[in-house]
Amino acid sequence: MSLGRLAVLLDWEEEGRRHLHAALRSCEDQRALPHLALTHAELASAYGLGSRVGREHAESAARLARRLGMHPLVAELATQLTASRRSDPTLTRRELEIAGLVADGLSNAAIGQRLTLSERTVENHVSHILRKLGRTSRAAVASWYTSRRTP
């Protein structure tokens, strides 16, 4: 788990998630339930509570921590989950569609051609998406979009 935490801290997200998933498997194999709850919480943080996967890990951690009487962890997760629900960005149907095409690697011009929109209109949509998500790049939008649809 420590390697995963360090990798995430260094912005090596994929490497960090890989280590955290390995820690999760080890905790499950050894039935180390307190560590399992903590690892789920770390994975929630690594994926971000704005993603479905992150929320699922947070909810698993909270259920297990509640069962084990890990009250500080339960309180922390409840606070984070509540805050993430309040701040979950709401994109319009069109913005979600465009975010998906951005995630597919299409340029503004290609998106405009596909949706019969002007390139400037697509540019405005992408700008709104970036602002609503609090992101600064198309790659970050693609990452957000992909993480919300990952099982």
Order of alpha helices (4+ residues) and beta strands (2+ residues): alpha-alpha-alpha-alpha-alpha-alpha-alpha-alpha-alpha
